[in-house]
């Protein structure tokens, strides 16, 4: 199962604690957006851990399920150095991470 997890944390110290906890469960995509790949029990443990760290009235934490047949693409500057391939992103015919939207 894949999920997109994201947060907006208003306090710098809480933000650092949440980020440190999130990298234990998921792969960072952007500063506060992560790709979780795993089972429901691990996802629930991640959510429970994060809910203990955030302030429910000041912070925002979201979880979006991704369909199993979803296409992924990247626009703009490559996120990884040349020759490094992140297996969650599809490869084009040249063996490189796809940089274009494929319909």
N, C-alpha and C positions, 0 to 999 in steps of 0.2 A: 504494500500500500504506500502511496506517495501523498504527502500533504505539503502545502505551502504554509509556513508559519511566519507571522510578522508581528512586530510590536512597535509601539511608540511610547517611550518611557520618559517621564518629565523630569526625573531626578538623576543626575549624573552617576551617583553611587549605585542607585538601583539599576540603572542602565548597564553598568559594568558587571554587576552581579548576574543580571538576566543574561547578558551576552556570554559570560563564562559558563553558565548552566546550559544555554542553548547549544553551544559547540560540543557538548558532551552527547547530545541527542541527534543533532542534525547538521547538515552541510551549509555553511553560509553562502548565500547567493549575492546579497548586497549587505550593507551595514546592519540592517535590522530585518532582513528577509532570509529565511532558511528553508531548505528542502529536507523534509523528514521522509525516510524510507524505512519502514518497519511494521511491526504488528500493532494491533489495537492496545495491548497491554503496555507496551513501551510508550506509545503515544500518550496514553492516559497518565502514565508516570511522569512524562515530560510536562504535560499540562498541569498536573498537580504540583510539581516542583516550581513551575513558573508562577502559578497562582499564589504560592506562599511568599514570593519575592515582590510581587507588584502591588501597587496601591490601586485598588479597584475603581476609585473615583477619579484618579488623576492619570492613570496609565491605560493603554489599549493593547490587548493581545488578541490576535486573530488566528484562526486555523481554517484553511480551505482545502477540502479534498480535491485531488487531481484525478481525473479519469484515467484508467489504465491505458487507453489508446490515445492519450493526448500528445500532440506534437509540441516540441519545445524548440525554440530558436533564440538566437542572440542577435542583437542589432548593435552596431557601433564597434568600439574598440574591443579587441579580444580580452577576455578576463584572465586567460592563462597564457604563459609564455609559449612560443612556437615549439611544437613537439610534445607538449603536455596535453593529454586528452582527458577530459572529465567524462566518464562513461554515461552519465545521465543525459548528456547532450548528443543528438544524432550526428553521425559523420556523413559528409558528402561523398561523392564518388572518388575524390582524390585522397580520402583518408583524413581530411581536416574537419574540424568542428564547423558546422554550417553557420554561415554569417548572414544568410538571407532568409526571408520568409518563404516557405514552400507551401503552396496552396494544395 
